[in-house]
Amino acid sequence: MDSAINSSAADPADQRRAVGNLLATVGHELRTPLTSIRGYIEALLEGDVDPATARRFLETARRQTLRLGRLVDGLLEFSLLDLGDCAHAARCDVVEQIQATVEMLSPMAASRRVTIRTRVPEAAHARVDGDACVHALANLLENALKYGSDGGTVEISCERQTPFVAIAVEDDGFGVAPEVRESVFVMGVRGKSAGRSGRGIGLAVVKAIVERARGGFWLEASPLGGARFVIRFAEG
C-alpha cells in the first residue's frame, strides 16, 4: 500500500487525504468495468438478442469480471497513485488492449449514440502491463465519451513510432484550453464542459499508470474539434 498511508510519522491530515484519494480512486476504477457488465446484462434482459450475440455479450461480461478481479487483487498490493520508481518487465499487445477497451465501453457509447472509430495496426507490442494499459485507455475513452458530442465521434488510434508505441484518444467536444492542459492530469482537478463535470480522478490515474511504465503523455487539440490525449510507451 502507498507508503504515505503506512508511515506513522506522516501528518494525520496528509494520511486522511491519502486514504481519501486512494478510496476515491478505487471506486472510480471499479465503476467502469461494473458499468460495462451491467450494460451487457441489461441488453440481454431487455433486448431480442440472437444466440450468437448473447454468447458474445456473456463472454464480454465474463472477461470484465476477470479483469475486475485482477484489479482488486492489484489494489491490495499497491495504490494506483503510488508513483514509486520501479521497473516492470510486463509487456502487452496494445492493439488487443484497445479492442478490449472499446468492447468494455460500447454500452456507454451506445447510450450516447457515439461512434467509436479505431485506426490500429495488426499488432503493437509495448512495455506496459496489459491490465494497466486497459485501465489507462478506459479512463481516456470514458473521458472522450463524456466530454464529446452526443451522437458524435470518438477516435482511438495506435501507431508504432520506433522506439515507441503511441496511442491517441480524441473527441469532437469543446476541447481543453491550452492554459489548463497540464492541470487536468492533477488529482482533484475537475473538467467542466456543457454541464458535465468530473471528480478529477480518471486522468490522474492515467498519469500514474503511464509514469509507472516510464512512458509519456500529453494533451493537444484534435482535428475532430475537441481534445486529443496521447500516451506513449516504449516498444516491447
N, C-alpha and C positions, 0 to 999 in steps of 0.2 A: 504494500500500500504506500501511498505517497508519503515520503519522509516528513513532509511538512505537517502531516496529520499525526505521525507516530512520535515526533520529537517532544519530549516532556518539557524541554526548555523553550519551546515556541510560545509566543504570546497567545493567551486564550482567545482573544478576538481573531487573531490570524488563524488559529485552529478551527474556530467556528466557520470562518469564511471558506477555509479549505474543504471542510466537511460539506458545507452547503454547496460549494461548486461541484464537488465530486458527486453528491446525490443528484443534483440537477442534471449533471452530465449523464449519469447512469439512466435516469428517467428519460432523457432525450434520446439516448441511443437505443433503448429498449422499445421506444414508441414506434419507430419506423418499421421494424420487422413485424411487430404485433399488428400494426395498421394494415400491412400487406397481407398477413394471414387472414385477418378479419375480412378484408376486401374480397379475397378469393373464395372464402367460405360463404359470404353473403351472395356472391354471384352464383354459387352452386345452389343455394337455398331458394333464391328468388327468380333465377332465370331458367329458360328452357334450353339446357345445355346438352349437347350430344355427348355420348360416352367418351369419345377421344378427347374432347375439350375438357370434360370433367376430370378425366385422369390427369391431364396436363396441369389443371388447376390444383389438384390434390398433391401432385408431385412438387409443384412450386411451393405450396404451403408447407410440405414436409421439409424441403430444403431450408425454408426460412426458420422453422422450429429448430433444426440442427444448428443453423448459424446463430440463432438466439442462444442456444445452449453454450456454444463456444464463446460467445460474447460474455455471458455471465461467468463462465469459468475464467476468462481472461481478466475480468474486473476483480476477481478475487485475488489476483496476483499483482496487479498494478493499476494505477489510475490512468485514464486516458489523457489526463492533463499533466502527467509526470514527464517532463522533458529531459530526463536523465540522458547523459551522453553514452549510449550503448550501441554497439554494432550488432546487426542482425544478419544472419545468413539466409533468411527467408527469401524465397523467390516465388513469382506467380506469373501467369499469363494475363496481362492487363485486359486483353480483349475479352477473355472469359469473365472477368470481374465486371466489366462494363455490361455485358449481356445479362449477368445475374442481377445487377443493379436496376437495369431497365425493367426486367421482369418483376422485381420486387415492387417498384413504384408504378407499375402500369395501372393498378386500380386508382391511385391518386391522379394520374394523368387523365384517365377516362372520366373521373368525376369533374374535372375542369375542362374537358374536351380539348386537351392539349395533345398535339402530335409530337412524339419524340423521334427525332431523326438521329441516326448513327452513321458515322464515317470512320471505319476502322479497318486495319489490315487483317490478314488471316490470323496472325499471332503477333504478340509483342511482349517479350519477357522482361521483367524488371525486378529490381532488388527491393521488394516490399512484400510483406505478408498478405496473403490473399484476402483474409477476412478484414484486415486493417484497410486494405485498398477499397473493399466494398463499403466499409463504414465511411471512408472519406468521400467516395463517389456518391453514396446515398445522401449525405448531407448537402453536397453540391447540387445534386439533381433535385432534391426536395426544395432547396432554396430557389432554384430556377423555376420550378413548377409554381411555387408560392408567389414569386415576385414577377413572373412573366404574365402575359396577357391571357385572359380566359379565351379558350378556343384558338390559342396561338401555337407557337412552335418553340420547342427546346431542342438544341442540338448537342450531341456528345461526339467528340472526335478524338482519335488517337493517332499519333504519328511517331515513328521512330526517328529520332534526331541524334544519331550516334555521337557521343556515348550515352544518350539519354532516351527515355520514352516520355513523351509529353501527352497529357490528356487535357482537353478543354471542354468545359460545360458552359453553354451560353443560352441566353433567353432573349425574348423580344419585349421586355418590360421597359421601365423608365431608366434603368441603369443606376450607377452609383457615381456620385460627383467625385471628381479627381481628388479634392481636398480631404475626403474621408475614406479613400480606398484602403489606406493602411490600417485604419482603426477598426474596420469591420471584422478583422480576424482576432480582435481582443475579446477575451471573455467578458460577457455582460453588455457589450455594445450591441444595441438592437437596431435592426434595419426597419425603416418605415417607408411604405410605398402604397399608394392607393388604398389606404385604410387597413393595410396588413402590417402586423408587427411581429417581431420575433423575440426570443428570450436571450439572444446573444450567445448561444451555445454552439450551434452547428459548425460555424466557420472556425471557432476556436478549436474544436475537435479536429477539423481538417488540418489546421496549422500544426497541432500536436502530432498527428499521425505522420504528416509529411516530414516534419523536423526529426522525428524519431528515426525515420528511414533515411535521414540525411538527404532529403530531396529539396526541391524548391517550389515556390508558389507565388502567384501574383494575380492581380485583377486589372482588367482593362476594358475598354468599350468593345461591344460586339457589333459586327456588321448587321446583326439582326435588329439592333436598336437598343438592346439592354446591356446587361453585364456579361463579361466573358471571364470566367475563372479558369486559370491554368495551373495544373500541378505537374511536377516533373520528377521522375525517379531515374536512378542510374540503370542502364541496361543490365540484365542478369542472364 
